[in-house]
Amino acid sequence: MRATLFTNRVSLTAKIGQLLEVLPCFDEGQTFTLSQSGQPTTEEQLMKTLSLFIACLFMTAAAAFAQSPAEATAAPKSSEPNAELAPISAIGAHVCGIHFYSGNMKRQLIAQHYCSHLSDEVLQCVIYDSERKDARMIGVEYIVSAKIFESLPADEKKFWHSHNYEVKSGALTAPGAPEAAEKDLMKVLIGTYGKTWHTWQVDRGDKLPLGIPQLMMAFTKDGQLDPKIAAERDQLYSISVAAKKAARADIPDARIDPGADGWQKGSAVQLDLTLDAARDRRRPPLQACPKLPRFTGLFRRSRNANYFAS
């Protein structure tokens, strides 16, 4: 079921049309109504009603101008709510997981995923650090089916993680969803693969999205999830990782492609900025200005990717 994030707003012209028949303007607790002909019974009441009518038009116009220019001047583009925000209104699922930085499992954090379907085999998720209105957008995750993942080149698969353990362990949840609906969703996600980039390192206290994106990974066995992070997430929703794990025991394990979760095979992939000195030496020196270093994004591989695993 897709949640409605916004509601339709009545246009200014519709509001004025309603006011021409009934003016819900109050003066000492009274409501004044114009007749169909618009003729009041006395001159005094006419003046008072017209004054109220003008006041109501002013308030209605003020409310309209408080909306965006597109809302105030244009009719809705579609019968669907918020057609102008189509990518946002397409979001239909909220999933809460726990990520860790590829190559550094000690850095773990709660990630709120808001996902939409691109197709039956591809999901795209915007990741926030909380559910609050002022939540910070900290990354994105792309989720594909096993069929698509198996077709990827070996070098590409190193960026992706499996979801089998996340589902079976209870680390992945669908906040607010009924138990049966959540379990059905987990049956779908268990065989998928995710590619996750975080652009804002809120876990280290950054006030802005600094530096370059970081590749994130998912847990694959017991003993990797930090109990403190798990307890924090459980407290948010009054749930239990252990209870979720027990409830999903009957979900069959998915076959995991050996190309996924490369970090646990001794080759953790992560982005880093590196000075390419060799390229600088090949370039002729600049005559009019001092030589400037060139930076390029290269992959950093950790030879001891499993030192943190218990």
Secondary structure as GFF3:
##gff-version 3
##sequence-region A 1 310
A	DSSP	alpha_helix	12	19	.	.	.	ID=ss1
A	DSSP	beta_strand	22	27	.	.	.	ID=ss2
A	DSSP	beta_strand	30	33	.	.	.	ID=ss3
A	DSSP	alpha_helix	43	65	.	.	.	ID=ss4
A	DSSP	alpha_helix	69	73	.	.	.	ID=ss5
A	DSSP	three_ten_helix	83	85	.	.	.	ID=ss6
A	DSSP	alpha_helix	86	89	.	.	.	ID=ss7
A	DSSP	beta_strand	93	101	.	.	.	ID=ss8
A	DSSP	beta_strand	104	119	.	.	.	ID=ss9
A	DSSP	beta_strand	122	128	.	.	.	ID=ss10
A	DSSP	beta_strand	137	144	.	.	.	ID=ss11
A	DSSP	alpha_helix	146	150	.	.	.	ID=ss12
A	DSSP	alpha_helix	154	157	.	.	.	ID=ss13
A	DSSP	beta_strand	161	162	.	.	.	ID=ss14
A	DSSP	alpha_helix	164	169	.	.	.	ID=ss15
A	DSSP	alpha_helix	179	189	.	.	.	ID=ss16
A	DSSP	beta_strand	193	198	.	.	.	ID=ss17
A	DSSP	three_ten_helix	202	204	.	.	.	ID=ss18
A	DSSP	beta_strand	214	217	.	.	.	ID=ss19
A	DSSP	alpha_helix	227	237	.	.	.	ID=ss20
A	DSSP	alpha_helix	241	247	.	.	.	ID=ss21
A	DSSP	three_ten_helix	262	265	.	.	.	ID=ss22
A	DSSP	beta_strand	268	275	.	.	.	ID=ss23
A	DSSP	alpha_helix	277	282	.	.	.	ID=ss24
A	DSSP	beta_strand	295	302	.	.	.	ID=ss25
###
